[in-house]
């Protein structure tokens, strides 16, 4: 997913599987130093290395350098907080917007969290309270 919001194909036509792949990519987000949101690619990389090192019972390393434990904990904390924000946002929107599918709402919330700008086309039709919640999630994600 790109963070410019430009789309050559209507995301409303995507299957749930394709939308889910985009949700995962938007949740991971951009690299550090960019204007994109999400948990960042380096945080995701640290999580992957940590899971691998735990499963092999070795120290967490990357490129022959040890990743300090506090960095690993920080990566897990950021990810858990991000998951909480996305889950709560989706849950609240599912209560406020019963006419939309779970996947549409999850996509909108994750797109806002990752400051991606993509939409399945439901954003203009959301209630004002839902739009405020989406805006808050956008601010938190950045």
N, C-alpha and C positions, 0 to 999 in steps of 0.2 A: 504494500500500500504506500502511496505517495502522500506527502503532507501538504500538497498544494491545493487539494480539494477538486482538482480537475478530473473528470471522469468521462471516458468516451463511450461507456456502456452503462445502461441503467442498472444500478445495484439491486433494484427491486426485482429484477429478473433472475438474479443469482439463486442457486439452490442453497439450502441450509448448510450443506457441507462446505460450499465455497465461501459463504458468509462466515462460517466458523473459522476457516483458515485465515481470512482477513482479520477477524476479531483477535486471534492469537498474535498476528503480526502487528496489529495496531497496539495491542497491550504491551508488547515488547518495546515498540517505539523506535526512536532514533538513537544515534550515537551521541555521546557527551559533546558539549560545545555547540550543538545544533539548536535550532529553535523548536524542534519537534519534542513531543512529550513522551509519555510511556515510562516504563521502568528503566529504559536504556539498554542498549545491546551489551554493554560491559557488565551490568548487573545480571543480565540473563546468562552471560558467559561464566561469571563467577558462580552462579547457582549450578550450572551444568558441571563445572569443574568440581564443585563441592560435593555434589551428588555422586559423581564418579569416584572421587577420592574416598568418600565414605563407604561406597560399595566395594572398593578394592582394599580398604583398611590402610590407606596411605595418607601422607600429608597432602593438603590441598596445594597444588602447584600449577603454574602456567608459565610456559616458556622457560623452564628450568629455574623458576623463582617461586618461593613459597608465598602463598597468599595468606596474610595474617588473619587470625581467627576473628578479630573485630570487624574486618572488612566482609568476611563471610556472613557474620551475624547481621551486619548492616544491610547486605544484599537481601537476606531473608526477611528482615524487617520491612524494607521498602516494598518487596514483593507482596508480603502479607497485607500491608496497609493498602497497597494498590488494589489487591483482590477484594478487600473489604469495601473500599470505596465503590468499585465497579459493581460488586454484588448488591450492596445496599442501594445504589442508584438504580440498578435494574429492578430490584424488588419494589422500591417506591414507585417507579414509573409503571410497573405492571399493575399496581393498585390504582394509580391515577388514570392510566390509559388502558382499560380492559379490551379495547377494540383492536389492539395490535398484538402480533405474536411475540413470544418471548425472544425469539431470535432477532426480530426487528428492533426491539427495545435494547437488547444486549449490544447489538451493533451500534446503535446511536450513542449509548452510554460509553462504550469503549472507544468509539471515534472521538467523542468529546474528551475523554480522559487522555487519549494519545494526541490530542489537538491535530487530528488528521484532516478533518473537513469533509469526509465522505458521509453520505447519508443514503438510506434506502428510500428516501422521499417522504418520510412521515413527519419530519421536523416542523414544517410550516403548520401542520394540522394539530400539533400538540397543544395542550392547555398552557396558559401562561405560567402556572406553577411548575409544570414539567419543564418548560423552557428555562426557568430560573434554576431549577435543579441541574439541568444540563450545563448551564453556564457556570455554576459552582464547581461541578465535576471537571469542567474544562480548566478552570483556574487551579484546582488541586492537582490535576495531571501535569500541568506545566511546572 
